[in-house]
Amino acid sequence: MPGRVTHDSRYLQDLVGDALARGCAEVITAQPNDPVEYLGQYLMRYVKNVEIIGDYTKDKEAQLEAKKAELEAATAAAEEASKKSETRQEAVVELANTILEPRELLQKAVDLIVKHTAANCAYAAAVAEPEMADWPAPEDPEDPAAQESEDEPDPADVEKEGEEGEEGDGAPAEPEAGEDEEGDEEGQGKGPKIEAPIDYSRKYLSYIVATAGQEFLISTEMYRPEPPAEEPEEGEPPPVPVPFTFRIIDEKRPMIYAPNVANEPSIRFFRHFPKLGAYQACGVCCPSNGEYKAIIAADTLFPESAGQPLSQEDQDFIWHISRALSQAYDTVERKAHEQTSSKNAKEDMDKLKKTLHELAVQPQEEPATNESAEGELGAEGGEGEGEAAGEGEEEQDGEDAVSVAKAELKELTEALRAAKTATHTASKKLSLSQAVLAVIKDRVKDVAPDALHTMRHRSAVPQATFQVIKAVLHVLGKDPETFSNWKRAFSYFNKDLFKEVQAYDATQERKLDAWARARRCYKALPEEDTGGIGTTAMKMMEEEMPNTHLGVLLFMWLKLVRKVARRSVALHEAETAEKGLTEQRAAKEEELQKAIEAKAEEQAAAKKAEEEEEAARKAEEEGEGEGEEGEGDE
């Protein structure tokens, strides 16, 4: 039907019409001899061209999609990198403004490194100075110096404090006229004082914090090797190089980095097993004085990490963490110094000494029980003496059992009276020492918060104070390995330490081994010519912790604990002696009573025998008289 579009014609128009129309137009233009063949070849070329164009279009679309995905990935990566950079920067700024204990700062820093870098292991070490060595006790135990003598000089004998005159305790002598002026004139024109450079040659690295899996480092120290001999002998091994990390403080290099530790011969492995991977360490240097306080390090050692080098971004982040840590360290130390210097305990110590002096010189009342006991002893002794005198008048020889017993009883009574006096004196001395110790304990309790804050926030070791703290820990029965240095002793710097000091029973029997170790600690302090701890050591402890004088207080506590223990033993011995004499006197009284009874029985028997003899004599005389009368009658 004309004008009607059928389904078949629509199909041909949509799929074949365009190609056929183009082919027919090409045939008309070319007018070949065989138009049908020409049209067929054209249609075949048309199909191939369509396929090529389709493939090209697909490739273009794929390339566009790939570029789009790459652009989106790059944009996302840039955003992620920017976000990561911002997060890192925020972490660095936050660390720089954080005020915590030095150990907590270091722990936070290593945690940030592991969180934001490819390093799976991070750790930090304090640049520590060797602690003062303990006093070397003589090898011979019989050496008098190795034994604690009863009369060992006791500079903390505060019970006698103030008994001597106050001569020499006044204000320092004023300078003569013109002395200050001369000093000022001499000082004019001089430049600012130049601080001596810090000597790191004796210092070592004491690892104090580490990330999970590296806790073994916390009990590790790294020391310098022994210097090689000037003239090494043949066959000696080559000298051990100074560990790689010491370059930071020896060469003043703020950062060191090794892409592969296997290529660095001076690197030491803590477990003595070589590994592969990168290692970076940075110094924590206080900006105020340029002193290196700590070292913070990270690594990618295999198998804990991938063993690959650290990226430049990771290296930069670790470096920025060390700078932020340096700033935070400086702020914390400055604040700790301000708090320590804001208060001086000298005035409080003077009040303490005055209180102890008043306690020592106050009059002591005699206990009523002692007076009554002495009265009883005196009455009994007088009665015994009277009886002995009376019996002496009756007995001519005076050497019988009763007289001997009464003489011995008199001696025992006098000895018992002396023993009671000794017990009373020992009890008074013990009570006085306990009262003094209680005052010192109260003072230690008062300074505990400030002392703990100072100990936990300072990085330098208070050498003299630490020796006294070690002695206290020995006396408290702690394991010496747990406080062999300042780092290990840090675990005791809490309220429990002061609670144990408060609760310690000084009257208990002393553990001589622990006290011998404690003695080696405090005898390492500078001594006077008298052999006791002198003013130099006391001044050191006062300067180390001027806000509390903790070292001085704990030293006084040690001496008073020892004194209370000794006086407790003396009281026990006096009480034991008194008890023994009391028992002997009671036994002697019983013996005297028996002797008196025996003597009375003997006297009664003798009197009876005498009476019987007299009666017999009289009877005999009467018998003889009667016989004479009978003879007279006869």
Salt bridges, closest charged atoms under 4 A:
ASP18 OD2 - ARG22 NE 3.17
GLU94 OE2 - LYS108 NZ 3.32
GLU101 OE2 - ARG456 NE 2.77
GLU129 OE2 - ARG202 NH1 3.78
ASP134 OD1 - LYS470 NZ 2.90
GLU148 OE1 - ARG510 NH2 2.91
GLU148 OE2 - ARG562 NH1 3.19
GLU148 OE1 - ARG566 NH2 3.57
GLU150 OE1 - ARG566 NE 3.33
GLU152 OE2 - ARG519 NE 3.14
GLU152 OE1 - ARG562 NH1 2.74
ASP154 OD2 - LYS563 NZ 3.74
ASP157 OD2 - LYS160 NZ 3.88
ASP157 OD1 - LYS563 NZ 2.55
GLU159 OE1 - ARG567 NH1 2.97
GLU221 OE2 - LYS487 NZ 2.65
GLU221 OE2 - ARG488 NH1 2.96
ASP250 OD1 - ARG224 NH2 2.64
GLU251 OE1 - ARG253 NH1 3.33
GLU264 OE2 - ARG247 NH2 3.37
GLU291 OE2 - LYS203 NZ 3.32
GLU291 OE1 - LYS293 NZ 3.23
GLU304 OE2 - LYS275 NZ 2.91
ASP314 OD1 - ARG88 NH2 2.65
ASP330 OD2 - ARG334 NH1 3.95
GLU333 OE1 - LYS293 NZ 3.40
GLU347 OE2 - LYS351 NZ 3.93
ASP348 OD2 - ARG443 NH2 3.23
ASP350 OD2 - LYS346 NZ 3.44
GLU366 OE1 - HIS424 NE2 2.49
GLU380 OE1 - ARG585 NH2 2.20
GLU385 OE2 - LYS410 NZ 3.60
GLU387 OE1 - LYS406 NZ 3.26
GLU391 OE1 - LYS599 NZ 2.94
GLU395 OE2 - LYS599 NZ 3.27
ASP400 OD2 - LYS599 NZ 2.83
GLU408 OE1 - LYS588 NZ 2.40
GLU500 OE2 - LYS478 NZ 2.89
GLU527 OE2 - LYS523 NZ 2.97
GLU578 OE2 - LYS420 NZ 2.86
GLU589 OE2 - ARG585 NH1 2.72
GLU590 OE2 - LYS594 NZ 3.63
GLU591 OE1 - LYS588 NZ 2.95
GLU614 OE2 - ARG617 NH2 1.93
GLU621 OE2 - ARG617 NH1 2.53
